[in-house]
């Protein structure tokens, strides 16, 4: 399958599960990340908090493994992305 096929298949499965409607999807992206493991150092927690607070102050919603700087399993990443999308949608309704 091509990356585009994988993206379309994933979208169709989410729609089939009732998680999203196609018209609700404003951004769709697929990419291969060569390095997917988070490297933990003693300073990660303090540094992560600083970066995430700064991004939050700019109203930037961060999600999933790379956005949260956490080692998340696939299901946790999916939930993180869904919660982030809900934050964005709620913010748009202000």
Backbone as a printed PyTorch tensor [residue, N CA C, xyz], in Angstrom:
tensor([[[  0.8450,  -1.1890,   0.0000],
         [  0.0000,   0.0000,   0.0000],
         [  0.8850,   1.2450,   0.0000]],

        [[  0.4400,   2.2720,  -0.6800],
         [  1.1520,   3.5450,  -0.6580],
         [  0.7860,   4.2810,   0.6260]],

        [[  1.5680,   5.2830,   1.0160],
         [  1.1830,   6.0660,   2.2000],
         [ -0.2180,   6.6750,   2.0560]],

        [[ -0.5570,   7.1130,   0.8620],
         [ -1.8880,   7.6960,   0.6460],
         [ -2.9890,   6.6570,   0.8350]],

        [[ -2.7170,   5.4160,   0.3850],
         [ -3.6840,   4.3280,   0.5880],
         [ -3.8760,   4.0370,   2.0750]],

        [[ -2.7800,   4.0250,   2.8080],
         [ -2.8430,   3.7770,   4.2550],
         [ -3.6450,   4.8720,   4.9380]],

        [[ -3.3990,   6.1290,   4.5660],
         [ -4.1330,   7.2590,   5.1490],
         [ -5.6280,   7.1290,   4.8610]],

        [[ -5.9750,   6.8530,   3.6160],
         [ -7.3870,   6.7370,   3.2440],
         [ -8.0430,   5.5600,   3.9570]],

        [[ -7.3510,   4.4380,   4.0510],
         [ -7.8760,   3.2650,   4.7580],
         [ -8.1100,   3.5920,   6.2310]],

        [[ -7.1660,   4.2920,   6.8520],
         [ -7.2870,   4.6710,   8.2610],
         [ -8.4730,   5.6000,   8.4690]],

        [[ -8.6080,   6.5890,   7.6030],
         [ -9.7400,   7.5230,   7.6950],
         [-11.0600,   6.7620,   7.5730]],

        [[-11.1380,   5.8670,   6.5910],
         [-12.3750,   5.0970,   6.4020],
         [-12.7000,   4.2300,   7.6220]],

        [[-11.6740,   3.6850,   8.2620],
         [-11.9200,   2.8680,   9.4580],
         [-12.3880,   3.7310,  10.6270]],

        [[-11.7990,   4.9090,  10.7880],
         [-12.2630,   5.8250,  11.8420],
         [-13.7110,   6.2330,  11.5980]],

        [[-14.0450,   6.5260,  10.3640],
         [-15.4250,   6.8850,  10.0200],
         [-16.3480,   5.7050,  10.3180]],

        [[-15.9140,   4.4980,   9.9280],
         [-16.7060,   3.2920,  10.1770],
         [-16.9430,   3.0230,  11.6530]],

        [[-15.9900,   3.4120,  12.5050],
         [-16.1350,   3.2380,  13.9570],
         [-16.9630,   4.3590,  14.5740]],

        [[-17.3170,   5.3660,  13.7700],
         [-18.1070,   6.4750,  14.2860],
         [-17.2870,   7.5200,  15.0310]],

        [[-15.9720,   7.4940,  14.8730],
         [-15.1150,   8.4470,  15.5840],
         [-15.1510,   9.8310,  14.9420]],

        [[-15.2490,   9.8680,  13.6210],
         [-15.2130,  11.1270,  12.8800],
         [-16.1550,  11.0400,  11.6960]],

        [[-16.4830,  12.1920,  11.1640],
         [-17.1390,  12.2900,   9.8650],
         [-16.1070,  12.8900,   8.9170]],

        [[-16.1470,  12.4960,   7.6650],
         [-15.1570,  12.9840,   6.7020],
         [-15.1240,  14.5120,   6.6670]],

        [[-16.2800,  15.1370,   6.7380],
         [-16.3330,  16.6040,   6.6510],
         [-15.7490,  17.2830,   7.8870]],

        [[-15.5780,  16.5400,   8.9660],
         [-14.9880,  17.1010,  10.1850],
         [-13.4630,  17.1150,  10.1390]],

        [[-12.8780,  16.4320,   9.1810],
         [-11.4180,  16.3240,   9.1100],
         [-10.8440,  17.4880,   8.3180]],

        [[-10.2210,  18.4020,   9.0400],
         [ -9.6330,  19.5830,   8.3970],
         [ -8.2050,  19.3140,   7.9450]],

        [[ -7.4900,  18.4730,   8.6640],
         [ -6.0920,  18.1900,   8.3570],
         [ -5.8870,  16.6820,   8.3510]],

        [[ -5.2490,  16.2080,   7.3030],
         [ -4.9200,  14.7820,   7.2090],
         [ -3.4520,  14.6980,   6.8200]],

        [[ -2.7100,  13.8570,   7.5100],
         [ -1.2860,  13.7660,   7.2330],
         [ -0.7990,  12.3630,   7.5310]],

        [[  0.1050,  11.8920,   6.7350],
         [  0.7640,  10.6220,   7.0030],
         [  2.2340,  10.7910,   6.6560]],

        [[  3.0570,  10.2330,   7.5040],
         [  4.4930,  10.2850,   7.2400],
         [  5.1870,   9.1630,   7.9930]],

        [[  6.3390,   8.8440,   7.5440],
         [  7.1560,   7.8310,   8.2140],
         [  8.1950,   8.5480,   9.0490]],

        [[  8.2090,   8.2170,  10.3140],
         [  9.2060,   8.7860,  11.2200],
         [ 10.3340,   7.7800,  11.3560]],

        [[ 11.5210,   8.1820,  10.9690],
         [ 12.6530,   7.2640,  10.9980],
         [ 13.0220,   6.8740,  12.4210]],

        [[ 12.9710,   7.8420,  13.3200],
         [ 13.3310,   7.5810,  14.7120],
         [ 12.1320,   7.8900,  15.5880]],

        [[ 11.5640,   6.8760,  16.1970],
         [ 10.3230,   7.0650,  16.9370],
         [ 10.4740,   6.8770,  18.4360]],

        [[ 11.6580,   6.6660,  18.9170],
         [ 11.8360,   6.4860,  20.3500],
         [ 12.2650,   7.7840,  21.0200]],

        [[ 11.6440,   8.0890,  22.1280],
         [ 11.9640,   9.2710,  22.9000],
         [ 13.2080,   8.9720,  23.7300]],

        [[ 14.1640,   9.8630,  23.7090],
         [ 15.3650,   9.6910,  24.5090],
         [ 15.1660,  10.4400,  25.8220]],

        [[ 15.1900,   9.7010,  26.9180],
         [ 14.9710,  10.2950,  28.2310],
         [ 16.2940,  10.6440,  28.8920]],

        [[ 16.3700,  11.8530,  29.3890],
         [ 17.5090,  12.3120,  30.1800],
         [ 16.9300,  12.8430,  31.4880]],

        [[ 17.7290,  12.9910,  32.5160],
         [ 17.1930,  13.4780,  33.7990],
         [ 16.4490,  14.8170,  33.6800]],

        [[ 16.8400,  15.6490,  32.7410],
         [ 16.2300,  16.9740,  32.6120],
         [ 14.9690,  16.9870,  31.7520]],

        [[ 14.5490,  15.8360,  31.2430],
         [ 13.4260,  15.8240,  30.3010],
         [ 12.1440,  16.4040,  30.8970]],

        [[ 11.8560,  16.1020,  32.1420],
         [ 10.5850,  16.5240,  32.7250],
         [ 10.5100,  18.0410,  32.8650]],

        [[ 11.5650,  18.6410,  33.3370],
         [ 11.6030,  20.1050,  33.4720],
         [ 11.5860,  20.7640,  32.0870]],

        [[ 12.3740,  20.2520,  31.1720],
         [ 12.4290,  20.8320,  29.8270],
         [ 11.1150,  20.6600,  29.0860]],

        [[ 10.5110,  19.4980,  29.2110],
         [  9.2280,  19.2400,  28.5560],
         [  8.1750,  20.2130,  29.0690]],

        [[  8.1340,  20.4240,  30.3770],
         [  7.1550,  21.3330,  30.9640],
         [  7.3290,  22.7460,  30.4140]],

        [[  8.5610,  23.2100,  30.3030],
         [  8.8260,  24.5490,  29.7660],
         [  8.3310,  24.6840,  28.3330]],

        [[  8.6630,  23.7050,  27.5110],
         [  8.2650,  23.7670,  26.0970],
         [  6.7530,  23.6880,  25.9590]],

        [[  6.1300,  22.7430,  26.6500],
         [  4.6790,  22.5880,  26.5280],
         [  3.9300,  23.8060,  27.0680]],

        [[  4.4130,  24.3990,  28.1540],
         [  3.7870,  25.6250,  28.6690],
         [  3.9160,  26.7730,  27.6720]],

        [[  5.0800,  26.8760,  27.0440],
         [  5.2810,  27.9260,  26.0370],
         [  4.3260,  27.7330,  24.8640]],

        [[  4.2250,  26.5180,  24.3560],
         [  3.3210,  26.2510,  23.2330],
         [  1.8700,  26.5010,  23.6310]],

        [[  1.5130,  26.1130,  24.8470],
         [  0.1510,  26.3550,  25.3300],
         [ -0.1430,  27.8520,  25.4010]],

        [[  0.8570,  28.6510,  25.7930],
         [  0.6590,  30.1060,  25.8720],
         [  0.3870,  30.7040,  24.4960]],

        [[  0.7780,  29.9930,  23.4450],
         [  0.5160,  30.4290,  22.0690],
         [ -0.7260,  29.7670,  21.4890]],

        [[ -1.4960,  29.0850,  22.3440],
         [ -2.6970,  28.3410,  21.9390],
         [ -2.3860,  27.2440,  20.9260]],

        [[ -1.2250,  26.6230,  21.0630],
         [ -0.8490,  25.5000,  20.2090],
         [ -1.1530,  24.2190,  20.9710]],

        [[ -1.9600,  23.3590,  20.3710],
         [ -2.3340,  22.0880,  20.9770],
         [ -1.3460,  21.0300,  20.4890]],

        [[ -0.6920,  20.3630,  21.4080],
         [  0.2660,  19.3190,  21.0520],
         [ -0.3010,  17.9570,  21.4170]],

        [[ -0.0700,  16.9770,  20.5550],
         [ -0.6410,  15.6530,  20.7780],
         [  0.3320,  14.5560,  20.3950]],

        [[  0.0090,  13.3980,  20.8600],
         [  0.6540,  12.1460,  20.5420],
         [  2.1010,  12.0900,  21.0220]],

        [[  2.7870,  11.0660,  20.6010],
         [  4.1180,  10.7540,  21.1180],
         [  5.0880,  11.9260,  20.9660]],

        [[  5.1540,  12.5110,  19.7940],
         [  6.1050,  13.5920,  19.5800],
         [  5.6070,  14.9140,  20.1460]],

        [[  4.3170,  15.1370,  20.1090],
         [  3.7680,  16.3780,  20.6290],
         [  3.7650,  16.4620,  22.1420]],

        [[  3.6350,  15.3330,  22.7920],
         [  3.6270,  15.3150,  24.2570],
         [  4.9840,  14.9780,  24.8520]],

        [[  5.9100,  14.5610,  24.0100],
         [  7.2400,  14.1260,  24.4730],
         [  7.0950,  13.0180,  25.5040]],

        [[  6.2380,  12.0600,  25.2070],
         [  6.0270,  10.9190,  26.0950],
         [  6.1010,   9.6430,  25.2690]],

        [[  6.4900,   8.5770,  25.9280],
         [  6.4730,   7.2770,  25.2760],
         [  5.0550,   6.7490,  25.3840]],

        [[  4.2930,   6.8740,  24.3150],
         [  2.8970,   6.4540,  24.2930],
         [  2.7340,   5.2390,  23.3940]],

        [[  1.8760,   4.3200,  23.8070],
         [  1.5050,   3.2030,  22.9610],
         [  0.5490,   3.7110,  21.8930]],

        [[  0.2650,   2.9010,  20.9070],
         [ -0.5950,   3.3110,  19.7890],
         [ -1.9630,   3.7860,  20.2590]],

        [[ -2.5770,   3.0450,  21.1780],
         [ -3.9070,   3.4360,  21.6500],
         [ -3.8550,   4.7510,  22.4200]],

        [[ -2.7900,   4.9500,  23.1860],
         [ -2.6370,   6.2040,  23.9270],
         [ -2.4290,   7.3750,  22.9660]],

        [[ -1.6900,   7.1380,  21.8890],
         [ -1.4810,   8.1860,  20.8880],
         [ -2.7910,   8.5590,  20.2130]],

        [[ -3.5960,   7.5500,  19.8870],
         [ -4.8880,   7.8020,  19.2600],
         [ -5.7800,   8.6340,  20.1750]],

        [[ -5.8440,   8.2710,  21.4420],
         [ -6.6620,   9.0150,  22.4080],
         [ -6.1370,  10.4330,  22.5600]],

        [[ -4.8210,  10.5940,  22.6030],
         [ -4.2190,  11.9200,  22.7150],
         [ -4.6050,  12.7820,  21.5120]],

        [[ -4.5340,  12.2050,  20.3210],
         [ -4.9080,  12.9440,  19.1160],
         [ -6.3750,  13.3370,  19.1170]],

        [[ -7.2380,  12.4170,  19.5470],
         [ -8.6810,  12.7030,  19.6080],
         [ -8.9610,  13.8210,  20.6160]],

        [[ -8.3200,  13.7540,  21.7700],
         [ -8.5290,  14.7910,  22.7850],
         [ -8.0080,  16.1440,  22.2870]],

        [[ -6.8860,  16.1270,  21.5860],
         [ -6.3510,  17.3640,  21.0280],
         [ -7.2870,  17.9570,  19.9880]],

        [[ -7.8520,  17.0960,  19.1480],
         [ -8.8000,  17.5680,  18.1340],
         [-10.0370,  18.1760,  18.7950]],

        [[-10.4960,  17.5500,  19.8720],
         [-11.6540,  18.0950,  20.5850],
         [-11.3370,  19.4650,  21.1820]],

        [[-10.1220,  19.6590,  21.6880],
         [ -9.7230,  20.9720,  22.2120],
         [ -9.7560,  22.0200,  21.1190]],

        [[ -9.2560,  21.6520,  19.9450],
         [ -9.2290,  22.5970,  18.8250],
         [-10.6460,  22.9560,  18.4030]],

        [[-11.5120,  21.9400,  18.2800],
         [-12.8920,  22.1820,  17.8750],
         [-13.6050,  23.0420,  18.9070]],

        [[-13.4240,  22.7370,  20.1960],
         [-14.0490,  23.5480,  21.2440],
         [-13.5620,  24.9940,  21.1880]],

        [[-12.2820,  25.1810,  20.9070],
         [-11.7250,  26.5270,  20.7960],
         [-12.2770,  27.2900,  19.6180]],

        [[-12.6170,  26.5780,  18.5370],
         [-13.1670,  27.2180,  17.3410],
         [-14.5850,  27.6990,  17.5890]],

        [[-15.2490,  27.1120,  18.5760],
         [-16.6430,  27.4560,  18.8320],
         [-16.7850,  28.6410,  19.7720]],

        [[-15.6730,  29.2300,  20.2040],
         [-15.7470,  30.3570,  21.1350],
         [-16.3740,  31.5730,  20.4950]]])
